[in-house]
């Protein structure tokens, strides 16, 4: 069940546990965070596909889905091959994840 969290202008932020996709366990090489699921970043419900990007929700490392649907860290070459506007979107997502994690860590202390 998808429930609106907060309405912002024309968009809604949603939390959607029902649209989570189970993954092969992956440990982020940057921070050591263990991941075993992902959720769509937008309101879409499609499972990830080969070549889709993902983020470590602990440190915001940029990840890519391999052909076996395992994750790997994206390289500079991966990003250079993308549309510059899309890469800018990726960097904005990283910034937002890092800001959110910093707020959560401050709340925990």
C-alpha positions in Angstrom: 0.0 0.0 0.0 1.4 3.4 -1.0 0.6 6.2 1.3 1.4 9.9 0.8 3.9 11.1 3.3 3.7 14.8 2.6 2.3 16.9 -0.2 4.8 19.3 -1.8 3.3 21.5 -4.5 2.1 19.2 -7.3 4.1 16.2 -6.1 3.8 13.8 -3.2 6.5 12.0 -1.4 5.5 8.4 -0.9 6.7 5.5 1.2 6.1 2.3 -0.6 7.2 -0.9 1.1 5.0 -2.9 -1.2 7.0 -1.8 -4.2 10.4 -2.9 -2.7 12.4 -5.4 -4.7 14.5 -7.9 -2.9 18.1 -8.0 -4.1 21.1 -10.2 -3.7 22.8 -9.0 -0.6 25.3 -6.2 -1.4 27.8 -4.6 0.9 28.7 -1.0 -0.1 32.4 -0.8 -0.6 32.4 2.8 0.5 30.8 2.5 3.9 30.1 -1.1 4.6 26.3 -0.8 4.6 24.5 -4.0 3.8 21.6 -3.7 1.4 19.1 -6.4 0.3 16.2 -4.4 -1.2 15.5 -1.3 -3.2 12.4 0.9 -3.8 11.6 3.2 -6.8 12.8 6.8 -6.2 9.7 8.1 -8.0 6.1 7.1 -7.9 6.7 4.3 -10.4 6.4 0.7 -9.4 8.6 -1.0 -11.9 11.3 -3.3 -10.5 14.9 -2.3 -11.4 16.4 -3.3 -14.7 19.9 -4.0 -16.0 21.8 -0.6 -16.2 19.5 1.2 -13.7 21.1 3.3 -11.1 20.7 3.0 -7.4 22.1 4.6 -4.3 23.5 3.4 -1.0 21.0 4.9 1.5 23.8 5.2 4.1 26.5 7.1 2.2 24.8 7.9 -1.2 27.4 5.9 -3.3 26.1 5.6 -6.9 25.5 2.0 -7.9 24.5 0.2 -11.1 22.5 -3.0 -11.6 24.5 -5.7 -13.5 23.1 -8.3 -15.9 22.5 -10.7 -13.0 20.8 -7.9 -11.0 23.6 -7.7 -8.5 24.9 -4.2 -7.7 28.2 -2.6 -8.4 29.7 0.8 -7.8 29.3 3.1 -10.9 32.5 4.3 -12.4 33.4 7.7 -13.9 33.1 6.1 -17.3 29.5 5.0 -16.6 28.6 8.6 -15.6 30.4 10.2 -18.5 28.4 8.0 -20.9 25.1 9.4 -19.6 23.3 12.6 -20.5 24.7 15.5 -18.6 21.3 16.5 -17.2 20.8 12.9 -15.9 24.2 13.0 -14.2 23.2 16.3 -12.6 20.0 14.6 -11.3 22.2 11.8 -9.9 24.4 14.3 -8.0 21.3 16.1 -6.7 19.9 12.8 -5.4 23.3 12.1 -3.7 23.2 15.5 -2.0 19.6 14.9 -0.8 20.4 11.5 0.6 23.5 12.8 2.4 21.5 15.7 3.9 18.8 13.3 5.0 21.2 10.9 6.6 23.0 13.8 8.4 19.6 15.0 9.9 18.8 11.4 11.0 22.2 11.0 12.7 21.7 14.3 14.5 18.2 13.2 15.7 19.7 10.0 17.0 22.2 11.8 19.2 
